[in-house]
Amino acid sequence: MSGKSKYPERFRRDAVALARSSDRPLRQVARELGVNHETLRNWVRTAEQAQAGPVDAAVDQAELRAVDRHGPGR
């Protein structure tokens, strides 16, 4: 979650944590925080991708190579 933003990094991290831990809809959490729901959705998605990291990408590449070698569904 980097780059130019009018929201401080700490606020974005806290907003993502709240959105993940809340049983309220993301749209409601965003409204309560005073941010656009798509902005919050993007922050959550970015955090999830960062958490997944390059390990998942390496696994995906290995799976694709296996499918290429052996064909789908085998």
Secondary structure, DSSP 4 states (H G I P E B T S, - for coil): --S--SS-HHHHHHHHHHHHH-SS-HHHHHHHHTS-HHHHHHHHHHHHHHHHHHHHHHHHHHHHHHHHHH-TT-
